[in-house]
Amino acid sequence: MTDNTAVMICGHGSRDDAAVEEFNTLAVHMRKRLPDYDVESGFLEFATPILREGLDKLKERGAEKIICLPGMLFAAGHVKNDLPSEINNYAAENPDLELVFARELAIDSKLLAAARDRIEEAEKTSGKDVSRKDTLLMVVGRGTNDPDANSNVNKVARMLWEGMGFGWAEVSYSGVAYPLVDEGLRHALKLGYKRIIVFPYFLFTGILVRRIYTWADEAAASNPDVEVINASYLNDHEQLLDCFADRIDEALNGTNNMNCQLCKYREQIIGYEDDQGAAQVGHHHHVMGIGTDGHGAHDHGVHNGHGHGHGHSHGHSHDHGHAHGSDKD
């Protein structure tokens, strides 16, 4: 580390004020955790400040090297395309800056421990004596059009299922992927378990998490003989903060490798064959910084100038061109 190394925490962004507030709270925790670094945060879509504004602040304060840390669980379109596109464009415009793109949080023992704690907290809210063998765990992912990212939710569910000794586990998604939570719960209820714990494998609250809880509450109301419990999402769990810190250390001192083996942009994945070799470009310019539902759009006068002419590609060599000093997708 140099005295001029900084950290940029890159959030997804949300229309939901509570989700933005929780992300900002996590950023505050990370500033305390990383006293040796200048830390900023920003959002890819909807909320402000946008990523470019945070990067500008770090540059103005003398940063020479910036670790760009994705505040996202899995590598789908945002981590593989949108964030690298933003960072690459900024790096091209600021050749004196070294930008390093850290990898996503991914499947990690620390996050599994945090998930276990959230599930155990939910169990303690019940006054009923139901064993885990009589309990079905429903792990809910965000859902993407990237099958590799979706499959990671299944791995998380399996590891929690075995590690915590549940009778069964199911996976559903809040959107895009199949099955959605309501259909997943209808199927789970047919299996005859006395309790279902619905666990959103999400970082923060928001519209999607509240939708998950609404579906769970509706299932509970329609099936009074089955106890349906809502577990909390990860939020600012201490192990999550540790995982973020690990990703920064990897970007500076480790391999910083993302999982490329089943990336649909590198390999021809069943059902997504046409995505192989697709250009690495962002897709969120139309919603960048437009504001949350609680606050109208703000014109910060930031002109991103994103062209598609930098030649970044998801070609067979898998050279994604991620910012200076970064590694693969």
Secondary structure by P-SEA (a helix, b strand, c coil): ccccbbbbbbbcccccaaaaaaaaaaaaaaaaaccccbbbbbbcccccccaaaaaaaaaaaccccccccccccccccccccaaaaaaaaaaaacccbbbbbbbcccccaaaaaaaaaaaaaaaaacccccccccbbbbbbccccccaaaaaaaaaaaaaaaaaacccbbbbbbcccccccaaaaaaaaaaccccbbbbbcccccccaaaaaaaaaaaaaaaacccbbbbbbbcccccaaaaaaaaaaaaaacccccccccccccccccccccccccccccccccccccccccccccccccccccccccccccccccccccccccccccc
